Amino acid sequence: MIRASFARLEPARLALRGLEPLLSALPLDEGWARAVRAAEERGRVVHVLRNVSLVDLLALEHFVRAQELAPIGFANELGAWVEPALARLRLHAPPPAERLLEALASGRSAALFMKRAPGLLSRAGGAFRGRSEGDDLLLALVDDCRKTGRDILFFPQAFVWTRRPERHGGLSFVDAVFGPVDFPGDLRAALQFFLNYKHVVVRAGEPLSLREFLAQEPPDESDEVLVRRLSYALLRKVERERRAILGPAHKPVDRVREEVLRSPKLQAAVREIAGEGEAERAAVTDKARAILEELQATPDPETLRALEVLASTLARRVYSGIDVDREGIARVREAAQKGSLVLLPSHKSHVDYLLLSYVLRKHELQLPLIAAGDNLAFFPLGPIFRRAGAFFIRRSFRGDRLYAIAVDAYVRRLIRDGWAIEFFLEGGRSRTGKLLPPKLGLLNMVVDAALSLDGREIAFVPVSIGYERMMEEGSYARELSGGQKRPEDALGLFRASSVLRQKYGRANVQFGQIIELGELRRRMGIEGTSVPPAKRRALVTRIAHQAMSEINRVTLVTPGALVATVLLCHGRRGIAHAALVEVCRRLSSLAGRLGAREAPSLVREDSGELREAAVREAAALFVRGGLVRQHVPGDTLTSAPRKRGRVYTGTDVIYTVPDDKRILLDISKNIIVHLFVDRALVSVALLSAEVPLSLGELRERVKDLSRLFKFEFVFRADAPFDRIFDETVDDLVRQGEVAIEADRALPGNGSAGEGGRASVAFYASVVRNFLESYRIAARAARSLVAGPVAEKDLTARALRIGEQMFLGGEIERAEAVSGPVIDNALAAFVDQGYLRREGGKLQLAEPFRSDEAAREIEARVARYLSRRPEDVAW
């Protein structure tokens, strides 16, 4: 019956046949058909589209035909295209409402257009809202649902033919004639179709059940009010889908500035700073305007399109591929439909900006405005970044009240307008590979702005961006060893050309569980827009630590990170390929047991077992990059390594890491170091004890280590220390790596023929370089007996001392000579009461000001570094 009716849809059928080569190229998400089919099983389907468009109707009809869904039997204002010819030729044709119900009763679907596009060449009567019959159609559906009890599913459909955003500020002549980009007339819609048919984005929103809608409305509500609410609800659903893709409407740059300048908070600050004089107020206002010009993003579609091409080229040229968290993308899309996004990615590379935007654009999500340091505002990249959506903030604006309030007002305006915002909680790039402690300044502003927007859902999205090798690894190694950070400038573009000739393995983007501000407020008992300062601080801190914990949780275990961990921690001069694969297999199994995400290239999809080829490829990546050397048959210890056209792939190869490259490899290792920190601290406490420890003593030693490393590692935020300790020890016991005998903790007998001591020694080895860094810092702190020293100078002194300690054999790991880790150690010593900060300098605290007492600081760290001859590697 449906097939027979469809055969009579002459105009649509002929148009579809003529456009078939183009329509068949339209991309369609697999989930679209599943969603529509599920709706058809629940009831009769009415597809809801925003504005009257023949192009949208033909594309929708093509999709339902191709997916064998219920064909469209009615379309308001475009009925001649889809309704049977005989129905149209009857002398007394039924009114549109009756024809709509007939179509649904016959098993077909319907298309309901909610608006008409403005424009001189649009259809006659081109009002912005559809004809009044649109309300009649909704009312007819409401009456039918009430009488028959049969449900009707309104299915919002968003067709986006161009990524050019809607613009505020009036219509241009072209827009007035042909309709604006987001509300095109017939001619412009046809042109958009022919230019962009391969790139159209089709999104179906959450269907609205008419029966459920009516059940929630007051029974005595008037039909006029009911239809108005239904119409608004449908339009809002369609608009949400479009906004999730395109973002908010763009405003002229000067209009945004003036809106920010008029904000009550900024105006109050101007009055307070300038006083009552008009001239003084005008001068302060001009200063605020200049701040906003320096700060403001000016997103431009053409620049974004060019950068997408650049990012695609970079991804193909530099990386072997990009692993993207598809389920996470779906969660982000759902959150974008509900409200505004605040993206909180990890920050390890300048590529982070480009990579995340590239992934979002590829998955048809709106691009955020990105908070960037003003060190990136240099010519020529600064203007390009600004047009790509970056807004530049000074690294520090302490003491400049007007600047702080201008930034706050600008961020408030962005959130109020519905922009997605992206910024790095760590503040700057991590040179070590692991997460830095969160900086709360900008997060405070964002949360404060979000709290003032009652009713607007704000979602914080933790994002882990990972690499097997970092493009900046060379400069990072120099900075870690004490070299000065080079300022970003145009010359860096030329220096980067050699970097782009190398390969850096695979990159990945993973999304953590989204933190919904409204839900978090409810859990913390925070209500209303007026939040006491203490509760606001608690809320900000909670978001920051939860986001960092989520980033760690979803960080991908890559072949490169796993291989780097084994190469640095196995405990021998070199490691044979077979042994490397075996230890990687055990660590991969442990990561899987801990719930870590493993890269698709690392394990087999069917079994989850480690791929030997992944280990070989990662090792070859490091060999090509000069981070690892391989000794192959025929090489001698006294001859220089032979240059080979291809990396040797035999099973008899032995890998070694040169001392001067360990700090580079450590960056890759530290990407996943958080996975092993809990069992590493237990292992350090266990192995460094002179006698077997009771569980209580072991707990206290691990707690001391956790306090020592509070600035070093982002520990789990989902449980208190005691629970994490108990879970870690229980798992070590289950695996046979630790044994409990008469309440004493000992290395276990192991499993699968492996001794527990070897496993525990490996775990302890994972954090040995950090302990050695802290010992270096403690040795340097002894020099404070002579008097206070600026922290920067003390770090430089510690790096020189560390080099001597390594060359003299007092420490084992070259990567322990690391500036950022020594900085963390000094911060920990202040926190532990060993040191004090005063007047911008560090000095010994009162109990440690003698040489003998200062030596005790080093002794307290060094006691965890004792080794036993029987502590052999895995």
FENQUI-V70416 format. One record per helix or strand of 3 or more residues. SS is the DSSP state (a for helix, b for strand). FROM is the first residue (numbers start at 0). TO is the last residue. If there is no record, write none. Layout:
# FENQUI-V70416
ss:SS from:FROM to:TO
ss:SS from:FROM to:TO
This chain:
# FENQUI-V70416
ss:a from:1 to:6
ss:a from:9 to:22
ss:a from:29 to:41
ss:b from:43 to:50
ss:a from:53 to:65
ss:b from:71 to:74
ss:a from:78 to:81
ss:a from:84 to:88
ss:a from:95 to:104
ss:b from:108 to:114
ss:a from:132 to:147
ss:b from:151 to:159
ss:a from:172 to:177
ss:a from:180 to:182
ss:a from:185 to:198
ss:b from:200 to:203
ss:a from:209 to:215
ss:a from:222 to:245
ss:a from:252 to:260
ss:a from:263 to:273
ss:a from:277 to:294
ss:a from:300 to:317
ss:b from:320 to:323
ss:a from:325 to:337
ss:b from:339 to:344
ss:a from:350 to:361
ss:b from:368 to:372
ss:a from:373 to:375
ss:a from:380 to:386
ss:b from:389 to:392
ss:a from:400 to:416
ss:a from:440 to:450
ss:b from:457 to:466
ss:a from:472 to:479
ss:a from:490 to:498
ss:b from:505 to:510
ss:a from:516 to:523
ss:a from:532 to:553
ss:a from:558 to:568
ss:b from:573 to:575
ss:a from:576 to:592
ss:a from:611 to:623
ss:b from:628 to:630
ss:b from:653 to:655
ss:a from:658 to:669
ss:a from:672 to:686
ss:a from:694 to:707
ss:a from:720 to:733
ss:b from:737 to:740
ss:b from:743 to:746
ss:a from:755 to:765
ss:a from:767 to:785
ss:a from:790 to:806
ss:a from:813 to:815
ss:a from:818 to:830
ss:b from:834 to:837
ss:b from:840 to:843
ss:a from:845 to:847
ss:a from:850 to:864
